[in-house]
Amino acid sequence: MLQPEIDAYLAYHAAADWSPKSVHHYRYVFRRVVRWLEERGHRRWATVSASDLDAFLLDLLERGLSRSTRDHFAWALHIFGVWLTTRGKVLRNPAEDLNVPEDNEVALPPAPLTEEQVTSIFEAIPRRTVIDLRNRLHLEVLYSCGLRNAEAVHLDVSDLDLNERTVLVREGKMGKSRLLPMLTSTLVAATEYLALRRDLLRGPDQGALFMNQRGKRLPEWWMQRWLQGVSRTLGFRVHPHLLRHSIAVHLLRRGADVRHIQEFLGHADLETTKIYLRLVPGHLREDYDKAMPILMQAPA
């Protein structure tokens, strides 16, 4: 389990230099990290990678936490990773490459995948078995539909309309549903997978779109773990949220309206979508300024 190292770390600082208030605060911080990692199947810190921690910080962004709060989590993970490394608990600090900005430094969003890298991911997946086809469709809804991984694993078969070529995300974040277009590649992947999906059934069909080999709904952590293996094969880091992040940047670079991206991603606030504009050509930032409410724009 992950908690014993956290307890040892907090005990060390409680004895050395932290006040009871600081220990209580960091216990809350790491409780949140541990819960998130364990929900994705991690039981030892040695299995936690940089991409896992990147995904955790991106999840905080999606949940609307401020930049200062996210930076605080990143810094806490960084110094904890140093402690783990110096005590031989891990070979390399998994938080070493996290973006921990200096004071007053403006943090950049993580670099998206290139369109060529996205293509190489799909080309690396065979199409021989129902598991291959399931994984391919899962990647399609993460990238082409811009879904959060939690939204993807909660899809039911009935949420896909192959005739209308739509994907319905029921009660996503903030309880909002949204209807998304299904691209040709997604339609093909869905058609191929649904033709064989029954091979995964073990008992009554409960309607889950993505199932494991026991006929149960695929757990959220599974795709994160599977993409770690894909990353090693391809030679670059991939995690579920990076696919969603990348499609947003790719659409903006092709001239999509920022408000359409906001709706596409299911962001409640346009300010959240703003982060992607820092990775696109400058004229798109002007589009953002025009889209923002006048009171939120900086004075001339």
N, C-alpha and C positions, 0 to 999 in steps of 0.2 A: 504494500500500500504506500501511497505518497505521503500520508500524514506524519509518520514517525520522523522523517527528516525535517519537516516543518517544525515539529515540536522541539527537536534537538536544536534547530537553528534559533528559535525564539528563546529557548532556555539559555543558550549561549549568550545572546545579546542582553537578556534580562539580568544575567550575572555580571556582564561586562560594562554595558554603557547605555542601555535603554531604560526609560522610565516605564512604570506599569501601564501608563496611558499609551505609550508607543507600542508596547508589546500587544496590548489589546487591539490597537488599530491594525497592526500587521497580521495579527491572527485572523481578523476579518478579511483582509486583502488576500491572504493565501488560502483561506477557506474557499473563496470564490474561484480561485485558480484551480485548486485541487478538485472541486466539484465538477468544473468544466472539463478537465482532463480525464477524470475517471469516467464521466459519461461517454467519453470517446475511447474507452478501453484501456487506458494507461494505468498500470499498477506499480511501475518502478520509474524513477526519474531517468534512468538510463535509456528508456524508450522514448522519452520526450525529445522532440527535435525542434530546430529553429522554426520550421514551418508550422508546427503545432502552436508555438507561442505567437507567431505572426497571425495565425488564424484566430487565436484568443483575443488579441488586441483589435483585430478587425471586427470581431463579434461585439466588443465593447462599443466600437464606433456605431455599428448597426443599432445598438440598443440606446443610442443617443447620449452616451457619456461624453463629457467635455474633453477637449484635448488635454487639459492639465491633469485630469483624472487618469486618462489613458497613459500619459507620460509617467505618472506616478506608479502605475502598475508595471510599466516597462522597466523603470528604474529598480523597483522592488525585485522583479524577476532577475534583473542583471546582477545585483549584489548577492542575491540568494544563489544564483548560478556560480558565482565566484566561490562562495562558501562550499558548495557541493564539490567543485573541482579541486579545491585545495585540500579537501578531506578525502579525496579519492572515491567519492560516490558516483561520479561520472567522469568520463575521459575528457570531455570537452564541454564547456559552458554552453548549454543550448540557447541562452539568452545573449550570447556574446555579440551577435550581429543585429540585435534589435536596435531600432532607431531610438536612441535616448538623447534628445536634444539638450544642448547646453542652455543656460539661462538666456531668455529672449530670443533663442533661435527658433525660426519657423520650421516646423517639421514638414517634410514632404511626404505625400502618400507613397505607398510602395509602388515600384515600377510594375506596370502590367506585363502580361505575356505579350509577345509579338503575335501577329496573326499567323506567321509561319510556325511559331511554337505551338499554337493551338492546333493547327493542321497536323503537326507531327504527333501530337497526343492522340488524336483520333486515328491516325494512320497506324499507330502502335497497337491498337486494340483489334484482335482478331474478331471474326464473326462466325465462329464455328459452333458455339454452344449457346444455350439460353442464358447462361451467366455472362458470356461475352456480350450478348445483345442487351441484357439488362444494364450492364455497366456502360455501354455505349449510349443508351437512352438517358441514363442518369447524368452522364456528362453533358448530353445535349440540353437537358433542362437547366443544368447549372450555368452553362455558357449561353446558348442561343436564346433561352428564356430568362436568363439573369436571376434565377431563383436562389434564395438562401438554401443551404443544405437541409436545414430543418424543414423548410417548406417542401423540398423535393421528396424527402422520405415520407412525408405525410400525405402525398398525393394518392388518390384512389383512381382506379381504372376509369370510373365515371367522370373524373375531372378532365379527361382527354376527349375531345370531340374531333374525331378524324375527318368527319365530313365538313365541319365548319373550320377545321384546322386551328383550334384554340386549346389553350391550357387554362383551366380555372384554378387559381390559388385561393382556397377557402380560408378566410379569416387568418391572413398572414400576420405579420407583426402589427401591433396596435389594433388587432381585431378587424383589419380591413381586408376585403377580398379584392382580387383584380383578375381580369381576363386578358390573357396574353396571346399574341399570334404565334402560330406554330410554323416555323420555317420548313422548307422542303426537306432539309436534312433531318430535322426533328420528326417530321411526319414519316419518313422512311424508317428511321430508327424505331419509332413507336409501332409501326405496322409489323416490322420484323419481330420485335420482342413480344408483342401481344399474341402473335401467331403461335408462340411456344411457351408463353407464360404459364399455361396450365401444367407444364411439366414440373413446376416448382410447388404446386399445391400439395398439401398434406392434410386432407380433411376438408371441411366446408370452406368455400371461398369467401373470405371476409372483405374482399374488394381492394386490398392494398396493391398499389401499382408495383412497387419494388419489394420483392420478397427474397429471403435467404433460402438456403437449400433445405431448411426445416419447415418451409412454408410460412414463416413468420415475417412480419414487416421488417424491412432492413433497418437496423439501428443507425442512428445518426453518425456514430463514430466510424462506421465501417468504411465509408468513402474516403474519409481523412486518412485512415490507415492504408487503404489500397493505393491511394495516390502517392504515398511515400515510396512504395515499391516502383511505381511508374516513374517517379522523379529520378530514382537511382538509375533506371534503365535509360532515360532520355538525357540525363546529365544536367537538368535544371529543375528547380523547385516548383512543385505544383501543389496547391491545396484547394479545397472546394471554393472558398471565398475568393481566391485569386481569379478563378474563372468568371465569377460574377463581376468582380472589379474590372477585369480585362474587357468584357463585352461592353461595359459602360464607356470605357475610354475609347474603344474601337468605334462605337456608334457616334460618339462626339467628334472624333477625328474625321468621320465621314460626313459631318455636318448636321447630325440630328439635333433637334431643339432640346435645350436643357430641361424644359418642363416635361417633354415627352419621356426623357430619361428618368426624371423623378417618378412619373407614373409607372413606367416600365419596372423600376426597381422597387416600387412600393414604399418610397420614402415619404414620411408624413410631412417633412420640412424640406424646403428647397435648399436650405443651408447645408443639409447633409450631403446633397448631390454636388454641392459646390466643390468638394474635395477633388472630384475627378477632373475639374476644369484646369487644375494646375498641371495636368499632364497632356494638355492639348495646345494647339497653336493659339497665339494671343488673341486673334479676332473672336474666338469663341468666348473669351472672357467678357468681351463687350456684349455678346448675346446674353450672358448671365446677368450683367448689370442692368440690361433692359428688362429682364424678366423679374428681377427682384422688386419688391414693394419700394416705392420712392423713399419712404422714411428710413429704409435700411441701407440706402446708398450713401456713400461718403460725400460730404459737401465738396463742391468744386473749389 
